Amino acid sequence: MDNINFRSFQEAGQAVLKFLYKRFGFNLWMITRVEGKDWIVLQSEDHGYNVHPGQVFQWADSFCFHMIAGKGPKIAPRSEDIPLYATAPINQQVSIKSYIGQPLVHEDGSLFGTLCAIDPQEKSENIIQDVELIELFGHLLSSILQAELRQNEQVRQHERLEAEALMDGLTGLYNRRAWERLVTTEEERCKRYGHPAAVFFIDLNDLKKVNDSLGHDQGDELIQQAAQVLKHTARSNDIVARLGGDEFVILSVENDEVGVEILLSRLIQALTQAKIGAAIGVAMRQPAQGLFKAAAEADKKMFEHKRQLKSEI
């Protein structure tokens, strides 16, 4: 770690993992994100476990789960000597004989994830003396992370302002080009920080009927009305776009499954109150697949909902 002028959390993490591997020799070092039940690998220095960024384990299965709860040590040279570690379900997936773990925290002190290591061989008891070094690196990474997350809010706002040049003329929402650009930048954040996110696809049910019976001006009014309902119902940091015709999308950023269910209920209620019929599909981003895969899944679910609505008529 000769150069400590880290330009990003990603760069700092890679340097720290490489240094710790050289210092302690554990076969796997990771920086992880805890999100609900998921334990997401953000970065790894792997020398035999075949664990890569984007992989997801069950948080409650891990040694880190017990370490964070204060029920297991941060350093375990012989992890089988620790009952909760010896019986942890993660042992069924990978061979672990020694362990190091340190929490990474948000600015408010809440848990972001962990800096941790495992090895298939027992280690010397002497490594316990290095707990302060592990804690130091945990505090360093947490500080860099916190500063970068604050800065990212400003970067995100700048990206949104730039994308305003790509607005849909009829609705004032982002158009398809803006949507693809913004989804790409948000996907990079999701990969870097493990942020949860979801994609909604919304397709109006009656646009063709309105166009045929009342004319295209009335159809345009329906599109504009739907756009306003979606924009005002979505959260302030969500991305709402019109892809074309009667098809709308929402990217709900940094939103977990509970929050996404709440947003879905709000969207259904708001559209119903506005007397706008619509088919909706929603999909959570899966860490190993990304936002564009989630978008394809949400689109598929929207068409399934549309077919269901037609069959009920």
C-alpha positions in Angstrom: 0.0 0.0 0.0 2.7 2.4 -1.1 0.1 4.8 -2.7 -2.6 5.7 -0.2 -4.2 8.4 -2.4 -7.3 6.3 -3.0 -9.7 7.8 -5.6 -12.6 5.6 -4.6 -14.0 3.1 -2.2 -13.5 0.5 -4.9 -9.8 1.3 -5.2 -9.3 1.5 -1.4 -11.0 -1.8 -1.0 -8.9 -3.6 -3.5 -5.7 -2.2 -2.0 -6.8 -3.2 1.5 -7.7 -6.7 0.5 -4.4 -7.2 -1.3 -2.5 -5.9 1.7 -4.3 -8.1 4.2 -3.9 -11.2 2.0 -0.1 -10.6 1.9 -0.1 -9.9 5.6 -2.2 -12.8 6.9 -2.3 -15.2 4.0 -6.0 -16.1 4.2 -7.3 -17.6 1.0 -10.3 -15.4 0.8 -10.7 -11.8 1.8 -14.0 -10.0 1.1 -15.8 -6.7 1.4 -19.5 -7.4 1.7 -22.9 -5.7 1.9 -25.7 -6.8 4.2 -29.1 -6.1 2.7 -32.0 -7.8 4.5 -31.4 -11.5 4.4 -28.7 -11.2 1.8 -24.9 -11.1 2.3 -23.6 -9.7 -1.0 -20.0 -10.0 -2.1 -18.9 -6.6 -3.3 -15.1 -7.2 -3.6 -12.9 -10.2 -3.2 -9.3 -11.3 -3.1 -9.8 -15.0 -3.8 -7.1 -17.7 -3.8 -9.0 -20.9 -4.0 -12.6 -20.4 -2.9 -13.9 -19.3 -6.3 -16.0 -16.5 -4.7 -16.6 -13.4 -6.9 -18.3 -10.0 -6.6 -22.0 -10.3 -7.1 -22.3 -13.6 -5.3 -25.0 -13.7 -2.6 -25.0 -15.8 0.6 -27.5 -15.9 3.4 -26.5 -13.4 6.0 -27.8 -15.5 8.9 -25.6 -18.5 7.7 -22.4 -16.6 8.0 -19.8 -16.2 10.8 -20.1 -12.5 10.4 -23.7 -12.6 11.5 -22.7 -13.9 14.9 -19.7 -11.6 15.1 -21.8 -8.5 14.5 -24.3 -9.7 17.2 -21.4 -9.9 19.6 -21.6 -13.6 20.0 -18.4 -14.5 18.2 -14.9 -13.1 18.1 -13.5 -10.9 15.3 -10.5 -13.2 14.9 -10.8 -17.0 15.3 -7.5 -18.8 14.5 -9.4 -22.1 14.9 -13.0 -21.4 14.1 -14.2 -24.9 15.1 -13.4 -23.9 18.7 -16.2 -21.4 18.5 -19.6 -23.2 18.8 -21.6 -20.8 16.8 -19.0 -20.7 14.1 -18.6 -24.5 14.1 -22.3 -25.0 13.5 -22.9 -22.1 11.1 -24.6 -23.3 7.9 -21.9 -21.5 5.7 -19.7 -24.5 6.6 -21.8 -26.7 4.4 -20.9 -24.5 1.4 -17.2 -23.8 1.9 -14.5 -25.2 4.1 -13.6 -22.8 6.9 -11.0 -23.5 9.7 -10.1 -19.9 10.5 -11.9 -16.5 10.3 -11.4 -12.7 10.6 -14.3 -10.2 10.5 -14.8 -6.5 11.1 -18.0 -4.5 10.6 -18.3 -1.7 8.1 -20.8 1.0 9.0 -22.8 3.9 7.6 -22.4 7.4 8.9 -25.2 6.9 11.4 -23.5 3.8 12.8 -25.9 1.3 11.2 -24.4 -1.8 9.6 -23.3 -1.5 5.9 -21.5 -4.9 5.7 -18.2 -6.5 6.7 -14.5 -6.8 5.9 -13.8 -10.5 6.4 -11.6 -13.4 5.6 -11.7 -17.2 5.8 -9.2 -20.0 5.2 -9.4 -23.8 5.0 -6.5 -24.1 7.4 -6.2 -23.3 11.1 -4.0 -20.3 11.9 -1.6 -19.3 14.7 -3.0 -17.8 17.9 -0.7 -14.9 17.3 -3.0 -13.3 14.7 -5.4 -12.4 17.6 -2.8 -9.7 18.5 -3.5 -8.0 15.2 -7.2 -7.2 16.0 -6.4 -3.5 16.2 -5.0 -3.6 12.6 -8.2 -5.2 11.3 -10.3 -2.6 13.2 -8.2 0.2 11.8 -8.8 -1.0 8.2 -12.5 -1.4 9.0 -12.7 2.2 10.2 -10.7 3.4 7.2 -13.0 1.7 4.7 -16.1 2.9 6.6 -14.8 6.5 6.5 -14.0 6.4 2.7 -17.4 4.7 2.1 -19.3 7.4 4.0 -17.6 10.2 2.2 -18.2 8.6 -1.1 -21.9 8.0 -0.5 -22.3 11.6 0.4 -20.5 12.7 -2.7 -22.6 10.2 -4.8 -25.8 12.1 -4.0 -24.3 15.2 -5.6 -23.1 13.1 -8.6 -26.5 11.6 -9.0 -28.2 15.0 -9.0 -25.8 16.1 -11.7 -26.5 13.1 -13.8 -30.3 13.8 -13.6 -29.7 17.4 -14.6 -27.7 16.3 -17.6 -30.4 13.8 -18.6 -33.1 16.6 -18.6 -31.8 17.3 -22.1 -33.4 14.0 -23.0 -36.9 14.6 -22.0 -40.1 13.2 -23.6 -41.8 16.1 -25.2 -45.4 15.1 -24.4 -45.0 14.2 -20.7 -41.9 15.9 -19.5 -40.6 12.6 -18.2 -37.2 11.1 -19.2 -37.2 9.4 -22.6 -35.8 6.0 -23.5 -32.3 7.3 -24.1 -32.2 9.1 -20.7 -33.7 5.9 -19.1 -30.9 3.7 -20.5 -28.2 6.2 -19.5 -29.5 6.6 -16.0 -30.1 2.9 -15.5 -26.5 2.2 -16.5 -25.1 4.7 -14.0 -27.3 3.3 -11.2 -26.3 -0.3 -12.1 -22.7 0.7 -11.5 -23.6 2.1 -8.0 -25.6 -1.1 -7.2 -22.5 -3.2 -8.1 -20.2 -1.0 -6.1 -22.2 -0.6 -3.0 -24.8 -3.4 -3.1 -27.7 -1.0 -3.2 -31.1 -2.7 -3.5 -33.3 -1.5 -6.4 -36.4 -2.4 -8.3 -37.8 -1.8 -11.8 -41.5 -1.2 -12.6 -43.1 -1.4 -16.0 -46.5 0.2 -16.4 -48.6 -0.1 -19.6 -51.9 1.8 -20.0 -54.9 -0.4 -20.8 -57.2 1.9 -22.7 -55.1 4.2 -24.9 -56.1 2.5 -28.1 -59.8 2.6 -27.2 -59.5 6.3 -26.3 -57.6 7.1 -29.5 -60.2 5.3 -31.6 -63.3 6.6 -29.9 -62.3 10.1 -28.7 -59.3 11.0 -30.9 -55.6 11.3 -30.4 -55.8 14.5 -28.4 -57.7 12.8 -25.7 -55.3 9.9 -25.9 -52.4 12.4 -25.4 -54.2 13.8 -22.3 -54.5 10.3 -20.9 -50.8 9.8 -21.4 -50.0 13.1 -19.7 -52.4 12.4 -16.8 -50.8 9.0 -16.2 -47.3 10.6 -16.4 -48.2 13.0 -13.6 -49.7 10.3 -11.4 -46.6 8.2 -11.7 -44.2 11.1 -11.2 -46.1 12.4 -8.1 -46.5 8.9 -6.6 -42.9 7.7 -7.1 -40.3 8.7 -4.5 -38.3 11.9 -5.1 -35.1 10.0 -6.0 -36.8 7.4 -8.2 -36.4 7.7 -12.0 -39.7 7.9 -14.0 -39.6 7.6 -17.8 -41.8 7.1 -20.8 -40.3 4.6 -23.2 -42.9 5.4 -25.9 -46.5 5.0 -26.6 -48.4 4.0 -23.4 -45.4 2.4 -21.8 -43.8 3.9 -18.6 -41.0 2.7 -16.4 -39.8 3.5 -12.9 -36.4 2.7 -11.4 -36.8 2.7 -7.6 -33.3 3.3 -6.3 -32.0 2.2 -2.9 -35.3 0.6 -2.1 -35.7 -2.8 -0.5 -38.5 -5.4 -0.9 -40.7 -3.9 1.8 -40.3 -0.4 0.3 -41.0 -1.7 -3.2 -44.3 -3.4 -2.0 -45.4 -0.1 -0.4 -44.6 1.8 -3.6 -46.5 -0.8 -5.7 -49.6 -0.4 -3.5 -49.3 3.4 -3.8 -49.1 3.2 -7.6 -52.1 1.0 -7.8 -54.1 3.2 -5.5 -53.1 6.4 -7.3 -53.9 5.0 -10.8 -57.2 3.7 -9.5 -58.2 7.0 -8.0 -57.3 8.7 -11.3 -59.5 6.1 -13.1 -56.5 5.0 -15.2 -56.4 1.3 -16.0 -52.9 -0.1 -16.2 -50.9 -3.3 -16.2 -47.9 -3.3 -13.8 -44.9 -5.6 -13.6 -42.2 -5.2 -11.0 -38.9 -7.0 -10.3 -36.2 -6.6 -7.7 -32.6 -6.3 -8.9 -30.7 -9.5 -8.1 -27.0 -8.8 -7.4 -25.7 -11.5 -9.8 -27.9 -10.3 -12.6 -28.3 -6.6 -12.5 -30.8 -3.9 -13.4 -31.3 -4.7 -17.1 -32.2 -8.2 -16.2 -34.6 -6.9 -13.6 -36.1 -4.6 -16.3 -36.6 -7.6 -18.6 -38.3 -9.5 -15.8 -40.6 -6.6 -14.9 -41.5 -6.2 -18.6 -42.4 -9.9 -18.7 -44.5 -9.6 -15.5 -46.3 -6.6 -16.9 -47.4 -8.5 -20.1 -48.5 -11.4 -17.9 -50.6 -8.9 -15.8 -52.0 -7.5 -19.1 -53.1 -10.9 -20.3 -54.7 -11.6 -17.0 -56.7 -8.4 -17.1 -57.9 -9.2 -20.6 -59.0 -12.7 -19.6 -61.1 -11.2 -16.8 -63.1 -9.0 -19.2 
